[in-house]
Each structure stands twice: as C-alpha cells, then as structure tokens.
Amino acid sequence: MIKACKYRSCRTPKTERLRDACESKGEECSIEVVAVNIDGKEIQVNKGTTILEAARRIGIKIPTLCYHEDLCVAGICRICLVEVEDSNTLEAACSYSIYKSLKIKTHTPKIRRARKNVLELMLASHVGECYSCIRNNNCELQRLAMEYGITSYSFGHENTPKKGVDKTSHSIVRDMDKCILCRRCVRSCIDLQEVGVYTVKNRGKDSSIATFKDCSMEDAVCINCGQCVNRCPTGALHEKDETEEVWRALEDSSKHVVIQTAPAPRAGIGEEFGMPPGTPLTLEMNTALRYCGFKRVFDTCFTADLTIIEEGTELLVRLKDQLIGEKKKVLPMFTSCSPGWVKYLEHFYPEFIPSLSTAKSPQQMFGSIIKTYYAKTHNIDPKDIVTVALMPCTAKKFEAGRPEMNSSGYRDVDYGLTTREMAKMFRETGIDLPNMEKSGFDTPFGGGSGSGIIFGATGGVMESAIRTLFELVTGDEINSLFQHGEIKEVRGFEDVKYMELEIPKVGEVPEILRGVVDDFNFLKGATLKVAICHGTANARRVLEDIKAGGVFSECHFIEFMACPGGCLGGGGQPIPTDENIRRERAKAIYSEDNEASVRKSYQNQEVLKLYEEFLPEGPGCKKAHKYLHTSYTPRGKEEIKI
C-alpha cells in the first residue's frame, strides 16, 4: 500500500522533512530539542522547526504572503522578516529553520520599516483599485497594507492594465496585473496537485507567472480544480463570475429558474458571513435562494443517491463479468463525480478512461432530470427552464459546458455557481444569511439521504456505495458491521485509504436490481477491495501503482476526488482554506448525515418514484444510459524533450 506522505515534493527544505519524519515517530526519535527566545518568550522546539512555526505556537503573529499551510515553504515575499541574533541581515521566518538556541525579535522599528517597504514595492506594481477587485475585503495584500498604515503610494502606483486578463477558461480567470509573484499558484499546481499549469518565467524584475508556451488558460493542460484560486492571496486568480447571467435569468419573467445545492457549500458558506468554519446553514440558504427569486430550490443529494444506484449497478455488472463472465469489463472501476479528476485522467492517463464509471455526476444527472422528467410532469417547455447548480467546485463550470452534457436536448446545466459567487449574490440582495428563517427543499427533489450528504467529503462516495450495496447484496443492515452505519475506515484526510470488505453471504435480488442480475451467488465469499484518494498528486501515485501491478491494481472500486479533502476543499469554497478548516466543514457534513431520517441511497423514496415513473426498466437500462450516463474524451498533453 502507498504510504501517506505529507510533503509531496523535494521543494520542502530537508530540515523540515527530517523534522516531520522524526516527530511522527514520537519518543522513538532522538531529535535534538533547542531553546529559543522570541520577543522575550522562551519556547523549546525540535531542531529544524521554522521561526514562523515556533512563533505561532506561543501566539506571536508574524505576517506572511507567500507562506501557506497547505504548501511547501518558499520564502519569497519577505514579509515575514525577523531579526535573528548574530545574523547581519533580516531573515525570512517561514523558511529559517532553527538549528541552535537563538534570540529572535519579530517586531522592531527596523523590521516594521522593512516590511512596510516590501508592501509599498508590491503595491507600486499592483494595478487597479481595491474597490473594483473581486477580492476586495478578502485580500491578504490589502489587509497587510491596512495593518501597516499604508495610505499612499511611496513608489508610485499603476492604474493602467498592462498584461491583460485571460478569460478564455470556462472556470478560472487570470489577471496578472494583480500578481505579487508569491508562487502559491505554482506550488499549488505542481506540489499539491502535480498538474503543472504554471511556472516562473525569467528572473529578477522580469519574473512573471506563465503557462506552458504562454498559452491561454483554455489551451493549457488545466483540470479547472481551482486550488490555485483558493490559495492566491490577491485577485490575480479567481473563478469566472456568472452571477450577472443568473441575475438576468431571474429577472426574465418568461424563464423558470431552478437551483440545486450541493452539500459542501452548505457547510462552508457561513464563513462568508463571519461564521466559524463548519457552521451548516442549509435551511437558511433555502429561504435566501427563494428571496433571490429562484422558483424551486432542490437538493443535489437527491441525484447523489441516484448516482449511487446507477454507479453501484455498473459496479455489480463489472464484478459479475470479472468473477464469472468473460472478463471484458474493466476493473478497478473509478468514480466519475469529480470533474477535475475526470479531466486530469483525460489529460494524463487517457488509457484508464475505460475504468471510469459512465455515470454522470450528481450535478449533471440533476440537469438532465430537470429538463426531461420535471419539465414533463410540470408541463413546462424545457427551453424555458434555466438550471443553476450551486457547487463547491470551479471545475463544475467546465463540466456544465462539456458538449456531451446535453442529453435532454438542451444544455443540461446552464450555470454553475461557486459558494463564493452565491455569497456575493446574497450580499447584493441585502441578505444576512445566518439570521434568515429556515425552510426546507422543494418537491419533488427535496429529499436526499445521509449518504447523499456525505458526498461532500473525501471517502463519502465510497461510504455511500458500501452502505447501499452491502444491504442490497446481503440483505443485512450495514449497522451489523459498522456502528450506526459509519464506515470510519474510509473517512479522514489520509492521502490514500484502503479497505477490504468480506461478503460472507448473499440474499435475494431486490426488485430494483432484477433487471441487472438474476442472483448474487457470484459475490458469495468474495472480498471487496476498495480505495479512496483525494488530490490529483495522490491520484498519480495510485494510477502509477496500478500500472505497476501494485496493491491498487487488485481493487474493485476506487474513489477519486481532485481536491484535497474532497468537495469541501473545492476551488469554489470560501477563502482561506487549510486542513483545519476542511476538517470543520467535514464535521458539519457528517453531523447532517447522523441527523438524517434516511441514510442509505436505495431507501430514498423520491428516487424510487423516479425509477417507477421515468425509468421503469430500472438502473442501468437504455433510457437511464441516455440521460444519466456519459462518455469521456482522451485529451492527452503536449510534451517537450529537454
């Protein structure tokens, strides 16, 4: 099995990697402890600890810009300068590893002037005014300028754009006039995701952040995950804003505008209104959406349950073929609900496309159902329906625009809004979200199970699938194996998780699956092997392991999510993000699951009604494949030889 590795790149200073390795061993490691005095406060730290980390442990604030908890150390911006005893120059606290007992000062007149000068130099080349910037009031550069009392431009200020704005991508906008060269985007894309869209071009004052061959974002090998956006300290990177298009649709009386909301935004949007991370505002948000003018507010958890049934059915068919059939169908089967992951596979590992489940994501299933089944049952012309999806993910914008996502005869999902965009719309309407009245979802798609809710966290899709498939196949309740049906083996933020589940007995085939298999005898005594992976850097490791015939090649089913932490760490979620914030959002999601009256997808009565009225031949039937399944595009990538 692949070992979890916190630091994914050699870019991490050696002392930091060694310190982390030693700390993970606890008392077994004989790493040296040194005493440090920071602003008169004594602290004992392991050798190799950075000054920044040591200061934070005792509550001393040192400003940063290039530093980010999720990324490897860079030491570029020089905002975190401190005085170190016996050093002739100011040192960067984020990258200075403590190797002996030291006296350190973090706030002196010399330090204050140096930091202020660095900020003023950044502002001199930072084009534009804050009030018109998408990151106004949530910009790290703006905040530091205010903290250091910068009220004028000592080195001048540019107001005329020079570099242009790249809006060619479906998902991400680049405005390099606002770039401060912190390299967070480069490190996010190379170290965190191992995609490599960005690099640093030239040196010194001529440095700039560039794409391969300076191509546009549309042409770059970008998976649209938005992790660069989540970690950009300024407005140099942001999602493509579609709020004005949605407002125009809402103001058009001839349009029937509906919205679906995914679980992850509900667990994160409170942060946009000053609430602690992980404050669920699901019911308040329903009321706010109706106040904005949406005709119906639906729950994406409905089609998450639908996805589990379709994807689970596909897995059963593949398992039967491999265990007793002609072995024509490919295993392991990969999940397909993360559009960033799907595009990553299409670019970097197109040979694995047959492993992808053909099931659409919950977002796209919903769009198709709205413009077919819903339109017919409510006597609405599909051309007059506008479907909006509230998602945690910038890649969902790209997914909505994929040419194959029009099985309804129209574009299935018209607009994808990120959590940040939705918060912006609420603020424009004067909505104080935490204090809104609570209200439920609208019928007929207002009921999602607890399994649908946990789709928002890494491991959630796998847990949902196991809950449903185990009960359908064995006839036993999942609670007989896992307390309260909580499969904690697949939960958590480890890079890659692996689990084996024995199937000692099988039951009768339930009615919903009788068009798929005659019996479950092919599974009796089998051991189901599954894995869970989040972040495409980890995906690369799993895929390479499969190619090498490693342990993951023996898996039957693998969940992949493009973003660290899964959807709750998506590129459209509130900024800032770090692992602690993602953990708090996960708690909110699992809390809603625990409180749900229905916790397995196959028990969702509204989904069963959809099959009865719209897909009477059951999961995986020809009609289901037309509206609920899709195909993929081998994209590859351009390579150069050095």
C-alpha positions as a printed Julia matrix, in Angstrom:
642×3 Matrix{Float64}:
   0.0     0.0     0.0
   1.17    3.53   -0.7
   2.32    5.3     2.44
   0.74    8.64    3.22
   3.23   11.46    2.68
   2.51   14.93    3.94
   5.26   16.53    1.89
   4.88   15.63   -1.73
   7.87   17.4    -3.21
  11.61   17.83   -2.9
  10.87   21.57   -2.76
  10.41   21.17    1.01
  13.6    22.09    2.9
  15.46   19.0     4.04
  15.39   20.1     7.68
  11.6    20.38    7.54
  11.18   16.94    6.02
  13.52   15.39    8.6
  11.76   17.15   11.46
   8.36   15.98   10.3
   9.61   12.42    9.92
  11.08   12.47   13.44
   8.01   13.99   15.05
   5.85   11.24   13.56
   7.92    8.66   15.45
   7.29   10.23   18.84
   9.55    9.06   21.66
  11.49    6.69   19.42
  13.21    9.61   17.73
  16.15   11.26   19.44
  15.86   14.57   17.6
  17.54   17.41   19.44
  15.41   19.95   21.3
  16.66   23.55   21.43
  15.6    26.56   23.49
  14.52   29.68   21.64
  13.73   33.15   22.91
  11.21   35.01   20.76
  10.38   38.56   21.84
  11.34   37.64   25.38
   9.27   34.47   25.48
  11.02   31.14   25.96
   9.98   28.07   23.99
  11.51   24.62   23.43
  11.28   23.34   19.85
  12.62   20.45   17.86
  15.67   21.23   15.81
  14.52   22.11   12.29
  11.35   23.94   13.38
  10.93   27.21   11.49
  10.82   30.53   13.3
   7.3    31.1    11.97
   6.03   27.83   13.45
   7.72   28.47   16.78
   6.25   31.98   16.99
   2.75   30.77   16.19
   2.93   28.17   18.96
   3.29   30.93   21.55
   0.79   33.28   19.96
   3.18   35.71   18.28
   1.87   36.91   14.93
   4.28   37.23   12.02
   2.73   38.43    8.74
   3.05   36.23    5.64
   2.09   36.29    1.98
   3.91   33.52    0.14
   3.51   31.07    3.06
   0.5    28.75    3.11
  -0.2    25.85    5.47
  -1.02   23.51    2.58
   2.11   24.27    0.56
   5.83   23.71    0.7
   7.96   26.57    2.0
   9.13   29.18   -0.5
  10.5    32.16    1.47
   9.9    34.55   -1.43
   7.76   37.5    -0.36
   9.98   38.67    2.58
   7.01   39.99    4.54
   7.86   37.67    7.43
  11.29   39.22    8.05
  12.63   38.96   11.61
  15.85   39.76   13.45
  17.97   36.76   14.45
  20.83   37.04   16.92
  24.28   37.08   15.24
  22.75   37.48   11.78
  23.82   40.51    9.73
  20.59   40.56    7.73
  16.89   40.17    8.41
  15.74   36.58    7.91
  12.53   35.1     6.48
  10.73   33.44    9.4
   8.84   30.97    7.2
  11.99   29.36    5.8
  14.56   29.86    8.58
  14.96   26.51   10.34
  16.08   26.75   13.96
  19.29   24.75   14.37
  20.56   26.08   17.71
  19.45   28.19   20.67
  18.6    31.64   19.36
  17.24   35.01   20.35
  14.73   36.32   17.83
  12.87   39.6    17.56
   9.75   39.8    15.41
   8.67   43.42   15.89
  11.24   46.23   15.95
  11.43   49.59   14.11
  13.87   48.04   11.62
  11.52   45.11   10.93
   8.46   47.37   10.65
  10.18   49.63    8.11
  11.42   46.66    6.08
   8.0    45.05    5.92
   6.37   48.34    5.0
   8.89   48.93    2.22
   8.24   45.44    0.83
   4.49   46.1     0.83
   4.9    49.5    -0.84
   7.03   47.96   -3.58
   4.36   45.32   -4.19
   1.64   47.96   -4.35
   3.67   50.01   -6.84
   3.29   47.29   -9.47
  -0.17   46.17   -8.34
  -2.53   47.58  -10.96
  -6.02   48.85  -10.21
  -8.11   49.93   -7.25
  -9.29   47.68   -4.45
 -12.97   48.68   -4.57
 -13.4    47.2    -8.06
 -11.48   43.99   -7.3
 -13.26   40.68   -6.79
 -11.17   40.12   -3.66
 -11.98   43.45   -2.05
 -12.23   42.97    1.75
 -10.78   39.46    1.44
  -7.34   40.23    0.04
  -4.23   39.44    2.05
  -2.23   42.25    0.42
  -4.98   44.77    1.15
  -5.23   43.59    4.76
  -1.48   43.92    5.35
  -1.44   47.36    3.73
  -4.12   48.45    6.19
  -2.31   46.87    9.15
   0.92   48.68    8.29
  -0.8    52.01    7.79
  -0.09   52.44    4.09
  -2.34   55.28    2.93
  -0.3    56.5    -0.04
   1.97   55.06   -2.69
   5.58   55.93   -1.84
   6.9    54.33   -5.04
   4.01   55.29   -7.3
   1.09   53.18   -8.45
  -0.06   51.83  -11.81
  -3.71   52.19  -12.78
  -3.4    51.24  -16.45
  -3.57   47.47  -17.07
  -0.52   46.17  -18.92
  -0.83   42.4   -19.08
  -4.47   41.85  -19.94
  -6.96   39.47  -18.37
  -7.24   35.86  -19.55
 -10.94   34.9   -19.52
 -10.68   32.04  -22.01
 -11.15   29.27  -19.45
 -14.62   28.0   -18.56
 -13.65   28.19  -14.89
 -10.66   30.36  -14.0
  -9.74   33.97  -14.77
  -6.1    35.16  -14.65
  -5.32   38.85  -14.08
  -1.53   39.04  -13.89
  -1.57   42.78  -13.2
  -2.64   41.82   -9.68
   0.02   39.12   -9.25
   2.57   39.63   -6.45
   4.81   36.69   -7.52
   4.24   34.74   -4.3
   4.3    31.48   -6.33
   1.42   29.98   -4.36
  -0.31   29.09   -7.62
   2.86   27.44   -8.93
   3.27   25.4    -5.77
  -0.43   24.51   -5.63
  -0.39   23.23   -9.19
   3.0    21.47   -9.08
   3.41   20.31   -5.48
  -0.17   19.93   -4.29
  -1.84   18.69   -7.48
   1.11   17.69   -9.71
  -0.52   19.16  -12.8
   1.95   21.92  -13.6
  -0.04   24.6   -15.43
   2.06   27.45  -14.03
   5.77   28.2   -13.9
   8.01   31.19  -13.22
   9.31   32.84  -16.37
  12.52   34.9   -16.39
  14.32   36.22  -13.3
  14.53   39.24  -11.04
  12.41   42.24  -12.03
  11.45   40.44  -15.25
   9.91   37.49  -13.41
   6.34   36.56  -14.19
   3.99   33.64  -13.68
   3.36   31.97  -17.02
   1.69   28.95  -18.55
   3.42   26.47  -20.85
   4.39   28.35  -24.02
   2.39   31.32  -22.66
  -0.77   29.65  -23.91
  -4.21   30.75  -22.77
  -5.96   29.02  -19.88
  -8.35   27.49  -22.4
  -5.45   25.74  -24.13
  -3.4    24.92  -21.02
  -3.45   21.4   -19.6
  -5.59   22.67  -16.71
  -8.06   20.49  -14.84
 -10.01   23.55  -13.58
  -9.8    22.36   -9.95
  -9.27   25.93   -8.69
  -6.78   25.02   -5.98
  -4.6    27.87   -7.27
  -7.55   30.24   -6.78
  -8.13   29.06   -3.21
  -4.54   29.89   -2.28
  -3.98   33.09   -4.26
  -3.62   35.97   -1.76
  -4.93   38.62   -4.2
  -7.32   38.92   -7.15
  -4.8    37.59   -9.66
  -6.77   34.34   -9.91
 -10.49   33.9    -9.45
 -13.41   31.9   -10.75
 -15.27   33.02  -13.87
 -18.13   35.0   -12.37
 -21.53   34.06  -13.81
 -23.69   35.91  -11.29
 -24.82   38.59  -13.77
 -26.04   35.92  -16.2
 -28.0    34.29  -13.37
 -29.47   37.65  -12.31
 -30.63   38.26  -15.89
 -32.34   34.87  -15.95
 -34.03   35.56  -12.6
 -35.27   38.91  -13.91
 -36.73   37.32  -17.06
 -40.37   36.52  -16.29
 -40.51   34.03  -19.16
 -37.9    31.79  -17.51
 -38.47   29.14  -14.87
 -35.21   29.29  -12.88
 -34.42   26.44  -10.51
 -31.34   25.76   -8.42
 -29.77   22.66   -6.92
 -27.45   22.98   -3.93
 -24.64   20.56   -3.11
 -23.76   19.61    0.48
 -20.27   21.18    0.63
 -21.38   24.81    0.01
 -23.95   24.47    2.77
 -21.15   23.57    5.2
 -18.89   26.41    4.03
 -20.97   29.43    3.05
 -21.31   30.62    6.64
 -17.63   31.58    6.55
 -18.54   34.27    4.0
 -20.75   35.84    6.68
 -18.34   35.69    9.59
 -19.43   32.31   10.96
 -16.9    29.7    12.17
 -15.9    27.03    9.62
 -18.3    24.11    9.65
 -21.43   26.1    10.53
 -24.21   24.45    8.48
 -26.71   26.92    7.0
 -28.68   24.57    4.76
 -32.18   25.64    5.72
 -31.34   29.33    5.98
 -29.87   29.16    2.49
 -33.08   27.68    1.08
 -35.0    30.72    2.27
 -32.34   33.09    0.93
 -32.42   31.47   -2.51
 -36.17   31.92   -2.8
 -35.72   35.54   -1.69
 -33.32   35.98   -4.63
 -36.05   34.78   -6.99
 -35.4    31.09   -7.66
 -38.67   29.31   -8.43
 -37.58   25.99   -6.93
 -34.77   25.03   -4.59
 -33.7    21.4    -4.92
 -31.22   19.2    -3.09
 -28.3    17.77   -5.1
 -28.26   14.95   -2.54
 -31.27   13.58   -4.46
 -29.14   12.88   -7.52
 -26.2    11.85   -5.33
 -28.47    8.99   -4.26
 -29.37    8.42   -7.89
 -25.67    8.33   -8.74
 -25.02    5.67   -6.1
 -27.72    3.43   -7.55
 -26.53    3.86  -11.15
 -22.83    3.62  -10.28
 -23.46    0.71   -7.92
 -25.36   -1.12  -10.62
 -22.49   -0.58  -13.04
 -20.06   -1.96  -10.45
 -22.18   -5.09   -9.97
 -22.2    -5.69  -13.73
 -18.43   -5.3   -13.89
 -17.89   -7.56  -10.87
 -20.08  -10.28  -12.34
 -18.2   -10.14  -15.64
 -14.83  -10.36  -13.88
 -15.76  -13.08  -11.4
 -17.77  -15.45  -13.58
 -18.03  -13.83  -17.01
 -15.81  -13.19  -19.99
 -13.68  -10.56  -18.23
 -14.38   -7.96  -20.91
 -15.28   -5.2   -18.47
 -12.53   -3.26  -16.73
 -11.71   -3.26  -13.04
 -11.0    -1.41  -10.86
 -13.86    0.95  -11.59
 -13.18    4.63  -10.86
 -15.72    7.14   -9.61
 -16.63    9.91  -12.04
 -18.39   12.61  -10.0
 -15.35   14.91   -9.67
 -14.94   16.83  -12.96
 -11.42   17.95  -12.09
 -10.42   14.32  -11.57
 -12.09   13.26  -14.82
 -10.25   15.93  -16.81
  -7.0    15.01  -15.08
  -7.43   11.42  -16.22
  -8.33   12.52  -19.75
  -5.12   14.57  -19.97
  -2.56   12.49  -18.09
  -3.84    8.9   -18.14
  -6.29    8.56  -21.06
  -5.52    4.83  -21.21
  -7.54    4.48  -17.97
 -10.72    6.03  -19.39
 -12.4     2.58  -19.65
 -12.04    2.34  -15.86
 -14.18    5.44  -15.3
 -17.78    4.85  -14.35
 -20.02    6.11  -17.13
 -22.42    7.56  -14.54
 -22.71   11.33  -14.73
 -22.01   13.44  -11.68
 -24.97   14.35   -9.45
 -24.9    17.89  -10.89
 -25.31   16.68  -14.45
 -27.86   14.0   -13.63
 -29.94   16.71  -11.99
 -29.79   18.96  -15.05
 -30.91   16.15  -17.3
 -33.77   15.12  -14.99
 -34.96   18.73  -14.63
 -35.25   19.28  -18.38
 -36.94   15.94  -19.06
 -38.9    14.36  -16.22
 -39.52   17.56  -14.25
 -40.39   19.58  -17.35
 -42.92   16.97  -18.48
 -44.58   16.43  -15.09
 -44.91   20.19  -14.53
 -45.92   21.0   -18.12
 -43.03   23.41  -18.7
 -41.23   23.77  -22.02
 -37.6    22.75  -21.38
 -36.36   25.74  -23.36
 -37.9    27.99  -20.71
 -36.14   26.24  -17.81
 -32.86   27.62  -16.53
 -30.95   25.22  -14.3
 -28.4    26.62  -11.87
 -26.09   24.5    -9.75
 -24.56   25.75   -6.51
 -21.31   23.85   -6.2
 -18.05   23.99   -4.23
 -16.09   23.49   -7.41
 -14.76   25.7   -10.2
 -14.43   22.61  -12.42
 -18.21   22.21  -12.33
 -18.41   25.22  -14.66
 -16.31   23.35  -17.21
 -18.33   20.18  -16.68
 -21.61   22.01  -17.33
 -20.21   23.24  -20.65
 -18.95   19.87  -21.89
 -20.57   19.26  -25.31
 -21.8    15.79  -24.34
 -23.82   17.15  -21.4
 -26.99   17.83  -23.39
 -28.86   14.54  -23.29
 -32.09   16.42  -22.54
 -31.82   18.08  -25.95
 -30.66   21.29  -24.26
 -27.69   22.23  -22.17
 -28.49   20.2   -19.05
 -27.0    22.67  -16.54
 -27.0    26.3   -17.66
 -24.88   27.86  -14.94
 -22.59   26.63  -12.21
 -22.1    28.98   -9.27
 -19.4    28.6    -6.67
 -20.04   29.09   -2.96
 -18.27   32.46   -3.19
 -20.47   33.62   -6.08
 -23.63   32.64   -4.21
 -22.48   34.57   -1.14
 -21.89   37.59   -3.4
 -25.46   37.35   -4.7
 -26.8    37.16   -1.16
 -24.85   40.26   -0.15
 -26.13   42.13   -3.22
 -29.66   41.32   -2.08
 -29.01   42.54    1.47
 -29.34   39.06    2.92
 -27.8    38.34    6.32
 -27.68   34.6     5.8
 -27.11   33.37    9.39
 -30.25   35.2    10.52
 -32.58   34.05    7.75
 -35.6    31.93    8.61
 -35.25   28.22    7.99
 -37.16   26.38    5.27
 -36.95   23.02    3.55
 -36.26   21.99   -0.03
 -38.96   21.89   -2.68
 -40.58   18.74   -4.0
 -40.16   16.5    -5.92
 -36.37   16.61   -5.45
 -36.12   17.82   -1.88
 -35.23   14.59   -0.2
 -31.67   13.37   -0.11
 -30.38   10.65    2.18
 -27.49   10.96    4.62
 -25.45    9.08    2.04
 -26.04   11.87   -0.44
 -24.91   14.46    2.1
 -21.53   12.84    2.77
 -20.65   13.01   -0.94
 -19.09   16.34    0.06
 -16.19   14.76    1.98
 -13.39   12.54    0.75
 -14.5     8.94    1.27
 -18.16    9.94    1.19
 -18.94    8.42   -2.21
 -17.31    5.14   -1.18
 -19.12    5.04    2.15
 -22.42    5.73    0.44
 -21.8     2.99   -2.12
 -20.86    0.43    0.54
 -23.93    1.24    2.65
 -26.24    0.6    -0.27
 -24.51   -2.3    -1.99
 -23.85   -4.25    1.2
 -27.5    -4.12    2.23
 -28.85   -4.84   -1.25
 -26.5    -7.8    -1.78
 -26.54   -9.43    1.67
 -29.95   -8.41    2.98
 -28.27   -7.43    6.27
 -28.07   -3.94    7.69
 -24.74   -2.17    7.47
 -25.11   -1.41   11.19
 -24.35   -5.07   11.83
 -20.77   -4.39   10.73
 -20.28   -0.69   11.47
 -21.75    1.12   14.43
 -24.51    3.47   13.34
 -23.55    2.67    9.74
 -20.5     4.91    9.99
 -17.68    3.37    7.95
 -14.82    5.22    9.57
 -12.23    3.17    7.71
 -12.93    5.27    4.6
 -13.18    8.61    6.41
 -10.38   11.05    7.19
  -7.75   13.05    5.39
  -5.01   10.5     4.85
  -3.68   10.8     1.31
  -4.83    7.31    0.29
  -7.03    4.88    2.21
  -7.55    1.17    1.53
 -10.22   -1.2     2.83
 -11.31   -4.79    2.36
 -14.88   -5.93    2.97
 -15.82   -9.59    3.06
 -19.21  -10.7     1.74
 -19.86  -13.94    3.66
 -23.45  -14.38    2.46
 -25.82  -13.1    -0.17
 -29.54  -12.51   -0.16
 -32.34  -12.38   -2.7
 -32.02   -9.88   -5.52
 -34.22   -6.86   -4.64
 -36.79   -5.72   -7.15
 -34.86   -2.64   -8.23
 -31.94   -4.81   -9.46
 -33.84   -7.7   -11.04
 -33.23   -6.32  -14.5
 -29.49   -6.36  -13.86
 -28.63   -9.72  -12.26
 -30.52  -12.95  -11.58
 -28.72  -13.72   -8.33
 -25.76  -12.62   -6.21
 -24.05  -16.0    -5.98
 -21.04  -14.63   -7.86
 -20.34  -12.43   -4.83
 -20.73  -15.08   -2.12
 -17.49  -15.37   -0.19
 -15.84  -12.59   -2.2
 -13.74   -9.85   -0.63
 -14.46   -6.39   -1.98
 -11.3    -4.28   -2.15
 -11.7    -0.52   -2.32
  -9.52    2.58   -2.07
 -10.1     6.29   -1.55
  -7.87    9.05   -2.86
  -8.12   12.86   -2.76
  -5.92   15.36   -4.58
  -4.52   14.59   -8.01
  -0.95   14.27   -6.7
  -2.21   11.25   -4.78
  -4.2    10.11   -7.81
  -0.97    9.98   -9.79
   0.57    7.67   -7.2
  -2.42    5.34   -7.25
  -2.53    5.2   -11.03
   1.19    4.53  -11.28
   0.77    1.75   -8.69
  -1.97    0.2   -10.82
   0.22    0.38  -13.92
   2.99   -1.38  -12.0
   0.63   -4.15  -10.85
   0.67   -2.97   -7.23
  -1.9    -3.37   -4.48
  -4.34   -0.9    -6.04
  -4.47   -2.92   -9.24
  -6.29   -5.56   -7.19
  -9.02   -3.13   -6.1
 -12.53   -3.41   -7.44
 -13.63    0.18   -6.83
 -11.65    3.38   -6.22
 -12.98    6.8    -5.27
 -11.02    9.73   -6.7
 -11.55   13.39   -5.81
  -9.49   16.13   -7.45
  -9.43   18.45   -4.46
  -7.73   17.94   -1.09
 -10.4    16.89    1.38
 -12.9    16.25   -1.4
 -15.63   18.7    -2.39
 -15.48   20.56    0.91
 -11.98   21.67   -0.17
 -13.18   22.59   -3.65
 -11.8    25.5    -5.64
 -15.04   27.47   -5.26
 -15.24   27.29   -1.48
 -14.67   30.3     0.82
 -11.15   31.65    1.12
  -8.99   30.99    3.13
  -8.64   27.24    3.29
  -6.39   24.88    5.24
  -6.68   21.4     6.68
  -8.27   22.54    9.95
 -10.96   24.47    8.07
 -11.65   21.44    5.86
 -11.95   19.22    8.94
 -14.54   21.54   10.46
 -16.57   21.51    7.23
 -16.41   17.71    7.25
 -17.81   17.63   10.78
 -20.81   19.65    9.6
 -21.43   17.22    6.74
 -21.2    14.12    8.93
 -23.43   15.79   11.53
 -26.18   16.25    8.92
 -25.79   12.62    7.91
 -26.23   11.5    11.52
 -29.44   13.51   11.83
 -30.92   12.29    8.53
 -34.05   10.14    8.74
 -32.91    8.13    5.69
 -29.21    7.28    5.48
 -28.96    4.89    2.52
 -29.42    5.9    -1.1
 -31.6     2.95   -2.1
 -34.12    3.9     0.62
 -34.76    7.35   -0.85
 -38.42    7.11   -1.77
 -38.32   10.02   -4.21
 -35.52    8.31   -6.14
 -37.53    5.09   -6.23
 -40.52    7.06   -7.51
 -38.33    8.49  -10.3
 -37.44    4.96  -11.39
 -41.08    3.92  -11.26
 -42.37    6.85  -13.31
 -39.44    7.78  -15.57
 -37.08    4.78  -15.68
 -39.39    1.79  -15.21
 -36.83   -0.68  -16.58
 -34.6     0.15  -13.65
 -30.98    1.19  -13.08
 -28.61    0.79  -15.98
 -31.4     0.46  -18.55
 -31.19    2.0   -22.02
 -33.12    5.1   -21.01
 -31.0     5.53  -17.89
 -27.87    5.37  -20.02
 -29.26    8.04  -22.31
 -29.97   10.56  -19.57
 -27.79    9.56  -16.61
 -24.58    8.29  -18.22
 -21.93    9.87  -20.42
 -18.67    9.35  -22.31
 -15.2    10.86  -22.0
 -12.57   12.44  -24.23
  -8.92   11.32  -24.44
  -7.17   14.69  -24.38
  -3.54   13.83  -23.72
  -0.95   16.58  -23.28
   1.83   18.2   -25.25
   5.26   17.09  -24.11
   8.65   18.56  -24.84
  12.01   16.83  -24.72
  14.79   18.51  -22.8
